[in-house]
Amino acid sequence: MTLILLYLVVLVLVATVLFGVGSVLFGRGESLPPLPRATTATVLPASGVTGADVDALKFTQTLRGYKASEVDWVLDRLAGELDALRGELDAVRAAHSMADAASASDEHSA
């Protein structure tokens, strides 16, 4: 019984030493340092969000899904981008309808 206990202790010591040496030599295996707390790797361009940008999004996973603050941030950014695009589209349509109305009145007066 004592011999088995001695083997077990030696095995644990050898494993601990090997783990320590491997950790010092090879590090944690990450190519980048971990992100500080309360930050995210979720990024979107400042403007001109494309479908590829949305497809490339990655969210931090938590116990019950994705981190809500990251998802809310992305949804706010996309809502702002959609509102800006809708505004530009409405301005172009208004300018186009004014040009059509001006050309129609020119045709009637001539």
MOPAC internal coordinates of N, CA, C and O (Angstrom, degrees):
PM7 1SCF
backbone

  N    0.0000 0     0.00 0     0.00 0    0    0    0
  C    1.4468 1     0.00 0     0.00 0    1    0    0
  C    1.5285 1   110.27 1     0.00 0    2    1    0
  O    1.2310 1   120.45 1   139.54 1    3    2    1
  N    1.3151 1   116.74 1   -40.46 1    3    2    1
  C    1.4573 1   120.81 1   179.74 1    5    3    2
  C    1.5206 1   110.50 1   -66.50 1    6    5    3
  O    1.2310 1   120.00 1   144.53 1    7    6    5
  N    1.3024 1   117.60 1   -35.47 1    7    6    5
  C    1.4543 1   122.18 1   179.70 1    9    7    6
  C    1.5285 1   110.70 1   -65.47 1   10    9    7
  O    1.2310 1   119.84 1   140.70 1   11   10    9
  N    1.3211 1   117.91 1   -39.30 1   11   10    9
  C    1.4636 1   121.52 1   178.67 1   13   11   10
  C    1.5248 1   109.66 1   -67.16 1   14   13   11
  O    1.2310 1   120.35 1   138.24 1   15   14   13
  N    1.3085 1   116.94 1   -41.76 1   15   14   13
  C    1.4549 1   121.08 1   178.06 1   17   15   14
  C    1.5311 1   111.01 1   -63.39 1   18   17   15
  O    1.2310 1   120.38 1   139.21 1   19   18   17
  N    1.3120 1   116.88 1   -40.79 1   19   18   17
  C    1.4607 1   121.74 1   177.76 1   21   19   18
  C    1.5333 1   110.70 1   -63.52 1   22   21   19
  O    1.2310 1   120.02 1   135.92 1   23   22   21
  N    1.3325 1   117.57 1   -44.08 1   23   22   21
  C    1.4728 1   121.32 1   176.42 1   25   23   22
  C    1.5322 1   110.81 1   -60.37 1   26   25   23
  O    1.2310 1   120.48 1   138.73 1   27   26   25
  N    1.3040 1   116.69 1   -41.27 1   27   26   25
  C    1.4664 1   121.10 1  -179.29 1   29   27   26
  C    1.5325 1   110.78 1   -65.01 1   30   29   27
  O    1.2310 1   119.99 1   136.52 1   31   30   29
  N    1.3170 1   117.63 1   -43.48 1   31   30   29
  C    1.4628 1   121.21 1   178.91 1   33   31   30
  C    1.5279 1   110.21 1   -64.25 1   34   33   31
  O    1.2310 1   119.89 1   135.72 1   35   34   33
  N    1.3203 1   117.81 1   -44.28 1   35   34   33
  C    1.4682 1   121.45 1   178.83 1   37   35   34
  C    1.5251 1   110.02 1   -62.81 1   38   37   35
  O    1.2310 1   120.17 1   138.41 1   39   38   37
  N    1.3095 1   117.29 1   -41.59 1   39   38   37
  C    1.4662 1   121.30 1   178.79 1   41   39   38
  C    1.5231 1   110.99 1   -61.54 1   42   41   39
  O    1.2310 1   119.84 1   136.12 1   43   42   41
  N    1.3170 1   117.91 1   -43.88 1   43   42   41
  C    1.4691 1   121.31 1   178.80 1   45   43   42
  C    1.5224 1   110.32 1   -64.87 1   46   45   43
  O    1.2310 1   119.80 1   138.43 1   47   46   45
  N    1.3173 1   117.99 1   -41.57 1   47   46   45
  C    1.4671 1   120.99 1   178.65 1   49   47   46
  C    1.5216 1   111.57 1   -64.27 1   50   49   47
  O    1.2310 1   119.85 1   136.58 1   51   50   49
  N    1.3096 1   117.89 1   -43.42 1   51   50   49
  C    1.4663 1   121.39 1   178.82 1   53   51   50
  C    1.5321 1   109.98 1   -63.97 1   54   53   51
  O    1.2310 1   120.20 1   137.16 1   55   54   53
  N    1.3105 1   117.23 1   -42.84 1   55   54   53
  C    1.4641 1   120.41 1   178.83 1   57   55   54
  C    1.5206 1   111.11 1   -63.40 1   58   57   55
  O    1.2310 1   120.11 1   139.21 1   59   58   57
  N    1.3259 1   117.39 1   -40.79 1   59   58   57
  C    1.4629 1   121.17 1   178.91 1   61   59   58
  C    1.5234 1   111.14 1   -64.30 1   62   61   59
  O    1.2310 1   120.19 1   136.67 1   63   62   61
  N    1.3083 1   117.23 1   -43.33 1   63   62   61
  C    1.4704 1   120.97 1   179.23 1   65   63   62
  C    1.5282 1   110.11 1   -64.80 1   66   65   63
  O    1.2310 1   119.99 1   135.33 1   67   66   65
  N    1.3203 1   117.62 1   -44.67 1   67   66   65
  C    1.4723 1   120.33 1   179.21 1   69   67   66
  C    1.5290 1   111.35 1   -63.30 1   70   69   67
  O    1.2310 1   120.48 1   139.24 1   71   70   69
  N    1.3059 1   116.69 1   -40.76 1   71   70   69
  C    1.4598 1   119.98 1   177.73 1   73   71   70
  C    1.5240 1   110.73 1   -63.31 1   74   73   71
  O    1.2310 1   120.23 1   136.16 1   75   74   73
  N    1.3325 1   117.17 1   -43.84 1   75   74   73
  C    1.4615 1   120.93 1   179.16 1   77   75   74
  C    1.5202 1   111.99 1   -62.62 1   78   77   75
  O    1.2310 1   120.18 1   134.76 1   79   78   77
  N    1.3230 1   117.27 1   -45.24 1   79   78   77
  C    1.4630 1   121.19 1   178.97 1   81   79   78
  C    1.5272 1   110.45 1   -63.87 1   82   81   79
  O    1.2310 1   120.29 1   136.58 1   83   82   81
  N    1.3230 1   117.04 1   -43.42 1   83   82   81
  C    1.4667 1   120.14 1   178.67 1   85   83   82
  C    1.5153 1   112.29 1   -63.82 1   86   85   83
  O    1.2310 1   119.92 1   141.70 1   87   86   85
  N    1.3225 1   117.76 1   -38.30 1   87   86   85
  C    1.4679 1   121.18 1   178.62 1   89   87   86
  C    1.5176 1   111.56 1   -65.95 1   90   89   87
  O    1.2310 1   120.56 1   139.66 1   91   90   89
  N    1.3183 1   116.53 1   -40.34 1   91   90   89
  C    1.4650 1   119.86 1   179.56 1   93   91   90
  C    1.5238 1   110.71 1   -68.76 1   94   93   91
  O    1.2310 1   120.18 1   137.07 1   95   94   93
  N    1.3168 1   117.26 1   -42.93 1   95   94   93
  C    1.4629 1   120.63 1  -177.00 1   97   95   94
  C    1.5225 1   112.96 1   -72.44 1   98   97   95
  O    1.2310 1   120.16 1   136.58 1   99   98   97
  N    1.3277 1   117.30 1   -43.42 1   99   98   97
  C    1.4607 1   120.75 1  -171.28 1  101   99   98
  C    1.5180 1   114.34 1  -106.83 1  102  101   99
  O    1.2310 1   119.02 1   172.48 1  103  102  101
  N    1.3017 1   119.47 1    -7.52 1  103  102  101
  C    1.4569 1   121.32 1  -179.98 1  105  103  102
  C    1.5186 1   111.33 1    69.58 1  106  105  103
  O    1.2310 1   121.47 1    21.48 1  107  106  105
  N    1.3237 1   114.79 1  -158.52 1  107  106  105
  C    1.4581 1   120.18 1  -176.85 1  109  107  106
  C    1.5189 1   112.49 1   -88.05 1  110  109  107
  O    1.2310 1   119.93 1   175.13 1  111  110  109
  N    1.3083 1   117.73 1    -4.87 1  111  110  109
  C    1.4572 1   120.26 1   179.00 1  113  111  110
  C    1.5120 1   113.61 1    85.78 1  114  113  111
  O    1.2310 1   119.47 1  -171.25 1  115  114  113
  N    1.3216 1   118.62 1     8.75 1  115  114  113
  C    1.4564 1   121.52 1   179.19 1  117  115  114
  C    1.5218 1   109.72 1   -96.04 1  118  117  115
  O    1.2310 1   120.87 1   -39.68 1  119  118  117
  N    1.3276 1   115.93 1   140.32 1  119  118  117
  C    1.4520 1   118.73 1   177.54 1  121  119  118
  C    1.5243 1   111.27 1   -81.09 1  122  121  119
  O    1.2310 1   119.88 1   156.31 1  123  122  121
  N    1.3244 1   117.83 1   -23.69 1  123  122  121
  C    1.4555 1   122.80 1   178.22 1  125  123  122
  C    1.5219 1   109.10 1  -125.37 1  126  125  123
  O    1.2310 1   119.83 1   -26.48 1  127  126  125
  N    1.3196 1   117.93 1   153.52 1  127  126  125
  C    1.4632 1   118.64 1   176.36 1  129  127  126
  C    1.5343 1   109.86 1   -67.98 1  130  129  127
  O    1.2310 1   119.65 1   -25.43 1  131  130  129
  N    1.3138 1   118.27 1   154.57 1  131  130  129
  C    1.4619 1   119.87 1   179.80 1  133  131  130
  C    1.5265 1   110.86 1   -65.55 1  134  133  131
  O    1.2310 1   120.91 1   -26.96 1  135  134  133
  N    1.3272 1   115.87 1   153.04 1  135  134  133
  C    1.4555 1   120.82 1   179.82 1  137  135  134
  C    1.5229 1   110.38 1   -70.64 1  138  137  135
  O    1.2310 1   120.13 1   -34.61 1  139  138  137
  N    1.3246 1   117.37 1   145.39 1  139  138  137
  C    1.4702 1   119.34 1   174.28 1  141  139  138
  C    1.5289 1   110.30 1   -63.84 1  142  141  139
  O    1.2310 1   120.73 1   -22.58 1  143  142  141
  N    1.3116 1   116.21 1   157.42 1  143  142  141
  C    1.4650 1   120.53 1   179.30 1  145  143  142
  C    1.5289 1   109.99 1   -61.46 1  146  145  143
  O    1.2310 1   120.85 1   -29.77 1  147  146  145
  N    1.3020 1   115.97 1   150.23 1  147  146  145
  C    1.4709 1   124.03 1   177.74 1  149  147  146
  C    1.5271 1   112.35 1    67.01 1  150  149  147
  O    1.2310 1   119.79 1  -158.13 1  151  150  149
  N    1.3343 1   118.00 1    21.87 1  151  150  149
  C    1.4602 1   121.11 1   172.94 1  153  151  150
  C    1.5224 1   107.70 1  -123.32 1  154  153  151
  O    1.2310 1   120.93 1    -9.26 1  155  154  153
  N    1.3116 1   115.82 1   170.74 1  155  154  153
  C    1.4562 1   119.94 1  -176.52 1  157  155  154
  C    1.5214 1   110.53 1  -142.24 1  158  157  155
  O    1.2310 1   121.30 1   -23.80 1  159  158  157
  N    1.3086 1   115.11 1   156.20 1  159  158  157
  C    1.4581 1   120.69 1   174.50 1  161  159  158
  C    1.5266 1   110.76 1   -96.31 1  162  161  159
  O    1.2310 1   120.08 1  -176.70 1  163  162  161
  N    1.3223 1   117.46 1     3.30 1  163  162  161
  C    1.4574 1   122.17 1   179.39 1  165  163  162
  C    1.5192 1   108.66 1   -74.12 1  166  165  163
  O    1.2310 1   120.48 1   -60.79 1  167  166  165
  N    1.3310 1   116.69 1   119.21 1  167  166  165
  C    1.4649 1   120.88 1  -176.76 1  169  167  166
  C    1.5187 1   110.68 1  -131.13 1  170  169  167
  O    1.2310 1   121.43 1   -31.05 1  171  170  169
  N    1.3259 1   114.87 1   148.95 1  171  170  169
  C    1.4535 1   123.59 1   171.54 1  173  171  170
  C    1.5208 1   107.16 1  -138.61 1  174  173  171
  O    1.2310 1   119.70 1   -29.85 1  175  174  173
  N    1.3306 1   118.17 1   150.15 1  175  174  173
  C    1.4639 1   119.18 1   176.48 1  177  175  174
  C    1.5302 1   110.79 1   -63.25 1  178  177  175
  O    1.2310 1   120.40 1   -22.09 1  179  178  177
  N    1.3270 1   116.83 1   157.91 1  179  178  177
  C    1.4620 1   121.15 1  -178.94 1  181  179  178
  C    1.5260 1   111.36 1   -62.76 1  182  181  179
  O    1.2310 1   119.99 1   146.98 1  183  182  181
  N    1.3226 1   117.62 1   -33.02 1  183  182  181
  C    1.4622 1   121.56 1   175.97 1  185  183  182
  C    1.5229 1   107.86 1  -155.60 1  186  185  183
  O    1.2310 1   120.86 1   -12.99 1  187  186  185
  N    1.3038 1   115.96 1   167.01 1  187  186  185
  C    1.4625 1   119.94 1   179.07 1  189  187  186
  C    1.5171 1   113.06 1    71.07 1  190  189  187
  O    1.2310 1   120.39 1  -136.30 1  191  190  189
  N    1.3281 1   116.86 1    43.70 1  191  190  189
  C    1.4574 1   120.88 1   179.50 1  193  191  190
  C    1.5237 1   109.01 1   -66.11 1  194  193  191
  O    1.2310 1   120.61 1   -48.25 1  195  194  193
  N    1.3213 1   116.43 1   131.75 1  195  194  193
  C    1.4635 1   120.95 1   179.31 1  197  195  194
  C    1.5262 1   109.98 1  -110.29 1  198  197  195
  O    1.2310 1   121.05 1    -9.11 1  199  198  197
  N    1.3110 1   115.61 1   170.89 1  199  198  197
  C    1.4552 1   120.40 1   176.77 1  201  199  198
  C    1.5190 1   112.08 1   -61.57 1  202  201  199
  O    1.2310 1   120.55 1   144.89 1  203  202  201
  N    1.3318 1   116.56 1   -35.11 1  203  202  201
  C    1.4668 1   120.20 1   178.61 1  205  203  202
  C    1.5279 1   110.96 1   -65.57 1  206  205  203
  O    1.2310 1   120.53 1   144.36 1  207  206  205
  N    1.3548 1   116.59 1   -35.64 1  207  206  205
  C    1.4649 1   119.93 1   176.74 1  209  207  206
  C    1.5180 1   110.89 1   -63.05 1  210  209  207
  O    1.2310 1   120.78 1   138.03 1  211  210  209
  N    1.3106 1   116.11 1   -41.97 1  211  210  209
  C    1.4659 1   120.42 1   179.93 1  213  211  210
  C    1.5268 1   109.91 1   -69.00 1  214  213  211
  O    1.2310 1   120.01 1   140.17 1  215  214  213
  N    1.3284 1   117.58 1   -39.83 1  215  214  213
  C    1.4632 1   120.61 1   178.15 1  217  215  214
  C    1.5195 1   112.34 1   -63.13 1  218  217  215
  O    1.2310 1   120.38 1   148.69 1  219  218  217
  N    1.3307 1   116.87 1   -31.31 1  219  218  217
  C    1.4664 1   121.16 1  -176.59 1  221  219  218
  C    1.5276 1   113.01 1   -83.68 1  222  221  219
  O    1.2310 1   119.79 1   176.72 1  223  222  221
  N    1.3278 1   118.01 1    -3.28 1  223  222  221
  C    1.4692 1   120.38 1  -178.40 1  225  223  222
  C    1.5225 1   111.22 1   -63.80 1  226  225  223
  O    1.2310 1   121.29 1   -40.49 1  227  226  225
  N    1.3109 1   115.14 1   139.51 1  227  226  225
  C    1.4625 1   122.24 1   174.24 1  229  227  226
  C    1.5173 1   107.13 1  -129.87 1  230  229  227
  O    1.2310 1   120.68 1   -46.52 1  231  230  229
  N    1.3260 1   116.30 1   133.48 1  231  230  229
  C    1.4540 1   121.70 1   179.39 1  233  231  230
  C    1.5209 1   109.48 1  -111.57 1  234  233  231
  O    1.2310 1   121.08 1   -30.25 1  235  234  233
  N    1.3274 1   115.55 1   149.75 1  235  234  233
  C    1.4526 1   121.16 1   175.14 1  237  235  234
  C    1.5250 1   108.53 1   -70.51 1  238  237  235
  O    1.2310 1   120.63 1   -50.13 1  239  238  237
  N    1.3167 1   116.40 1   129.87 1  239  238  237
  C    1.4584 1   119.36 1   179.02 1  241  239  238
  C    1.5129 1   109.95 1   -88.44 1  242  241  239
  O    1.2310 1   121.27 1   -41.83 1  243  242  241
  N    1.3103 1   115.18 1   138.17 1  243  242  241
  C    1.4515 1   121.79 1   177.10 1  245  243  242
  C    1.5212 1   108.25 1  -118.34 1  246  245  243
  O    1.2310 1   120.79 1     5.15 1  247  246  245
  N    1.3037 1   116.09 1  -174.85 1  247  246  245
  C    1.4572 1   120.98 1  -175.71 1  249  247  246
  C    1.5262 1   112.41 1   -58.27 1  250  249  247
  O    1.2310 1   120.04 1   139.28 1  251  250  249
  N    1.3146 1   117.52 1   -40.72 1  251  250  249
  C    1.4595 1   120.29 1  -175.11 1  253  251  250
  C    1.5251 1   112.99 1  -112.00 1  254  253  251
  O    1.2310 1   119.56 1  -153.94 1  255  254  253
  N    1.3188 1   118.45 1    26.06 1  255  254  253
  C    1.4684 1   120.68 1   177.79 1  257  255  254
  C    1.5128 1   110.74 1   136.78 1  258  257  255
  O    1.2310 1   120.98 1    44.05 1  259  258  257
  N    1.3407 1   115.72 1  -135.95 1  259  258  257
  C    1.4532 1   121.46 1   179.97 1  261  259  258
  C    1.5202 1   110.13 1   -99.51 1  262  261  259
  O    1.2310 1   120.79 1   -19.58 1  263  262  261
  N    1.3225 1   116.10 1   160.42 1  263  262  261
  C    1.4585 1   121.25 1   179.68 1  265  263  262
  C    1.5260 1   108.66 1   -68.42 1  266  265  263
  O    1.2310 1   120.60 1   -62.51 1  267  266  265
  N    1.3027 1   116.46 1   117.49 1  267  266  265
  C    1.4668 1   122.27 1  -172.09 1  269  267  266
  C    1.5235 1   112.24 1   -60.43 1  270  269  267
  O    1.2310 1   119.46 1   142.37 1  271  270  269
  N    1.3132 1   118.64 1   -37.63 1  271  270  269
  C    1.4637 1   120.13 1  -178.22 1  273  271  270
  C    1.5233 1   111.56 1   -64.68 1  274  273  271
  O    1.2310 1   120.08 1   144.26 1  275  274  273
  N    1.3343 1   117.46 1   -35.74 1  275  274  273
  C    1.4638 1   120.35 1   177.92 1  277  275  274
  C    1.5230 1   110.94 1   -68.40 1  278  277  275
  O    1.2310 1   120.63 1   135.99 1  279  278  277
  N    1.3270 1   116.41 1   -44.01 1  279  278  277
  C    1.4713 1   120.31 1  -179.46 1  281  279  278
  C    1.5281 1   109.71 1   -64.59 1  282  281  279
  O    1.2310 1   120.06 1   137.19 1  283  282  281
  N    1.3418 1   117.48 1   -42.81 1  283  282  281
  C    1.4610 1   120.75 1   178.74 1  285  283  282
  C    1.5270 1   110.94 1   -61.52 1  286  285  283
  O    1.2310 1   120.34 1   138.98 1  287  286  285
  N    1.3443 1   116.96 1   -41.02 1  287  286  285
  C    1.4578 1   120.80 1   179.81 1  289  287  286
  C    1.5275 1   110.49 1   -61.87 1  290  289  287
  O    1.2310 1   120.64 1   134.28 1  291  290  289
  N    1.3335 1   116.37 1   -45.72 1  291  290  289
  C    1.4646 1   120.19 1  -179.26 1  293  291  290
  C    1.5208 1   110.65 1   -64.59 1  294  293  291
  O    1.2310 1   120.20 1   137.30 1  295  294  293
  N    1.3256 1   117.23 1   -42.70 1  295  294  293
  C    1.4632 1   119.71 1   179.81 1  297  295  294
  C    1.5263 1   111.24 1   -64.14 1  298  297  295
  O    1.2310 1   119.76 1   141.32 1  299  298  297
  N    1.3312 1   118.07 1   -38.68 1  299  298  297
  C    1.4701 1   120.93 1   176.43 1  301  299  298
  C    1.5246 1   111.01 1   -63.26 1  302  301  299
  O    1.2310 1   120.61 1   136.68 1  303  302  301
  N    1.3414 1   116.43 1   -43.32 1  303  302  301
  C    1.4651 1   120.10 1   179.30 1  305  303  302
  C    1.5252 1   110.85 1   -63.66 1  306  305  303
  O    1.2310 1   120.27 1   135.73 1  307  306  305
  N    1.3310 1   117.09 1   -44.27 1  307  306  305
  C    1.4631 1   119.97 1  -179.43 1  309  307  306
  C    1.5242 1   110.92 1   -66.94 1  310  309  307
  O    1.2310 1   119.81 1   142.77 1  311  310  309
  N    1.3334 1   117.96 1   -37.23 1  311  310  309
  C    1.4627 1   120.79 1   177.03 1  313  311  310
  C    1.5226 1   110.56 1   -62.92 1  314  313  311
  O    1.2310 1   120.28 1   137.40 1  315  314  313
  N    1.3268 1   117.07 1   -42.60 1  315  314  313
  C    1.4686 1   120.35 1   177.20 1  317  315  314
  C    1.5146 1   112.15 1   -63.38 1  318  317  315
  O    1.2310 1   120.73 1   139.32 1  319  318  317
  N    1.3274 1   116.20 1   -40.68 1  319  318  317
  C    1.4651 1   120.43 1   178.92 1  321  319  318
  C    1.5351 1   110.79 1   -65.06 1  322  321  319
  O    1.2310 1   120.50 1   137.86 1  323  322  321
  N    1.3275 1   116.65 1   -42.14 1  323  322  321
  C    1.4646 1   119.85 1   177.92 1  325  323  322
  C    1.5233 1   111.60 1   -64.67 1  326  325  323
  O    1.2310 1   120.22 1   138.34 1  327  326  325
  N    1.3315 1   117.19 1   -41.66 1  327  326  325
  C    1.4692 1   120.14 1   178.06 1  329  327  326
  C    1.5254 1   111.19 1   -62.19 1  330  329  327
  O    1.2310 1   120.36 1   138.78 1  331  330  329
  N    1.3498 1   116.92 1   -41.22 1  331  330  329
  C    1.4630 1   120.16 1   178.95 1  333  331  330
  C    1.5290 1   110.79 1   -64.68 1  334  333  331
  O    1.2310 1   120.25 1   137.53 1  335  334  333
  N    1.3202 1   117.13 1   -42.47 1  335  334  333
  C    1.4671 1   120.28 1   179.29 1  337  335  334
  C    1.5226 1   111.37 1   -66.33 1  338  337  335
  O    1.2310 1   120.60 1   139.87 1  339  338  337
  N    1.3348 1   116.45 1   -40.13 1  339  338  337
  C    1.4718 1   119.13 1   177.08 1  341  339  338
  C    1.5274 1   110.55 1   -62.93 1  342  341  339
  O    1.2310 1   120.02 1   139.97 1  343  342  341
  N    1.3145 1   117.57 1   -40.03 1  343  342  341
  C    1.4636 1   121.23 1   177.64 1  345  343  342
  C    1.5182 1   111.78 1   -62.25 1  346  345  343
  O    1.2310 1   120.40 1   135.61 1  347  346  345
  N    1.3262 1   116.85 1   -44.39 1  347  346  345
  C    1.4662 1   120.76 1   177.75 1  349  347  346
  C    1.5256 1   110.92 1   -63.58 1  350  349  347
  O    1.2310 1   120.35 1   138.82 1  351  350  349
  N    1.3228 1   116.93 1   -41.18 1  351  350  349
  C    1.4658 1   120.95 1   179.42 1  353  351  350
  C    1.5225 1   110.83 1   -64.33 1  354  353  351
  O    1.2310 1   120.12 1   137.51 1  355  354  353
  N    1.3271 1   117.38 1   -42.49 1  355  354  353
  C    1.4609 1   120.44 1   178.06 1  357  355  354
  C    1.5251 1   111.12 1   -63.77 1  358  357  355
  O    1.2310 1   120.04 1   140.82 1  359  358  357
  N    1.3453 1   117.53 1   -39.18 1  359  358  357
  C    1.4648 1   120.87 1   178.97 1  361  359  358
  C    1.5259 1   110.73 1   -65.31 1  362  361  359
  O    1.2310 1   120.17 1   138.80 1  363  362  361
  N    1.3265 1   117.27 1   -41.20 1  363  362  361
  C    1.4708 1   120.78 1   178.98 1  365  363  362
  C    1.5274 1   110.14 1   -66.36 1  366  365  363
  O    1.2310 1   120.64 1   137.51 1  367  366  365
  N    1.3262 1   116.38 1   -42.49 1  367  366  365
  C    1.4678 1   118.88 1   178.51 1  369  367  366
  C    1.5200 1   111.24 1   -63.94 1  370  369  367
  O    1.2310 1   120.24 1   139.44 1  371  370  369
  N    1.3351 1   117.14 1   -40.56 1  371  370  369
  C    1.4643 1   120.14 1   179.05 1  373  371  370
  C    1.5254 1   110.51 1   -64.27 1  374  373  371
  O    1.2310 1   120.03 1   136.59 1  375  374  373
  N    1.3220 1   117.54 1   -43.41 1  375  374  373
  C    1.4624 1   121.06 1   178.75 1  377  375  374
  C    1.5266 1   110.64 1   -63.92 1  378  377  375
  O    1.2310 1   120.62 1   140.99 1  379  378  377
  N    1.3244 1   116.42 1   -39.01 1  379  378  377
  C    1.4631 1   120.61 1   179.74 1  381  379  378
  C    1.5280 1   110.57 1   -67.15 1  382  381  379
  O    1.2310 1   119.89 1   138.76 1  383  382  381
  N    1.3063 1   117.81 1   -41.24 1  383  382  381
  C    1.4705 1   119.91 1  -179.81 1  385  383  382
  C    1.5230 1   110.48 1   -69.43 1  386  385  383
  O    1.2310 1   119.70 1   146.43 1  387  386  385
  N    1.3361 1   118.17 1   -33.57 1  387  386  385
  C    1.4639 1   120.41 1   176.33 1  389  387  386
  C    1.5259 1   110.41 1   -67.05 1  390  389  387
  O    1.2310 1   120.45 1   140.34 1  391  390  389
  N    1.3272 1   116.75 1   -39.66 1  391  390  389
  C    1.4641 1   120.35 1   178.81 1  393  391  390
  C    1.5208 1   110.17 1   -66.59 1  394  393  391
  O    1.2310 1   120.32 1   140.24 1  395  394  393
  N    1.3533 1   117.00 1   -39.76 1  395  394  393
  C    1.4644 1   119.95 1   177.40 1  397  395  394
  C    1.5233 1   110.97 1   -64.45 1  398  397  395
  O    1.2310 1   120.35 1   139.21 1  399  398  397
  N    1.3308 1   116.94 1   -40.79 1  399  398  397
  C    1.4537 1   120.71 1  -179.91 1  401  399  398
  C    1.5208 1   110.52 1   -66.63 1  402  401  399
  O    1.2310 1   120.30 1   140.60 1  403  402  401
  N    1.3543 1   117.03 1   -39.40 1  403  402  401
  C    1.4694 1   119.99 1   179.36 1  405  403  402
  C    1.5283 1   110.57 1   -66.82 1  406  405  403
  O    1.2310 1   119.99 1   139.42 1  407  406  405
  N    1.3250 1   117.62 1   -40.58 1  407  406  405
  C    1.4702 1   119.64 1   179.82 1  409  407  406
  C    1.5210 1   110.91 1   -69.58 1  410  409  407
  O    1.2310 1   119.80 1   146.91 1  411  410  409
  N    1.3160 1   117.98 1   -33.09 1  411  410  409
  C    1.4600 1   121.15 1   178.28 1  413  411  410
  C    1.5215 1   109.95 1   -69.05 1  414  413  411
  O    1.2310 1   119.66 1   139.92 1  415  414  413
  N    1.3304 1   118.26 1   -40.08 1  415  414  413
  C    1.4775 1   120.51 1   179.48 1  417  415  414
  C    1.5301 1   110.60 1   -69.90 1  418  417  415
  O    1.2310 1   119.80 1   148.34 1  419  418  417
  N    1.3345 1   117.99 1   -31.66 1  419  418  417
  C    1.4524 1   121.16 1   176.45 1  421  419  418
  C    1.5267 1   111.09 1   -66.45 1  422  421  419
  O    1.2310 1   120.54 1   142.62 1  423  422  421
  N    1.3400 1   116.58 1   -37.38 1  423  422  421
  C    1.4525 1   121.36 1  -179.79 1  425  423  422
  C    1.5207 1   111.01 1   -68.83 1  426  425  423
  O    1.2310 1   120.35 1   142.48 1  427  426  425
  N    1.3563 1   116.93 1   -37.52 1  427  426  425
  C    1.4531 1   120.74 1  -178.76 1  429  427  426
  C    1.5238 1   111.29 1   -73.30 1  430  429  427
  O    1.2310 1   119.63 1   148.20 1  431  430  429
  N    1.3293 1   118.31 1   -31.80 1  431  430  429
  C    1.4620 1   120.87 1  -178.42 1  433  431  430
  C    1.5364 1   111.22 1   -80.15 1  434  433  431
  O    1.2310 1   119.66 1   161.04 1  435  434  433
  N    1.3068 1   118.24 1   -18.96 1  435  434  433
  C    1.4604 1   120.48 1  -176.91 1  437  435  434
  C    1.4821 1   113.00 1   -87.90 1  438  437  435
  O    1.2310 1   120.10 1   180.00 1  439  438  437

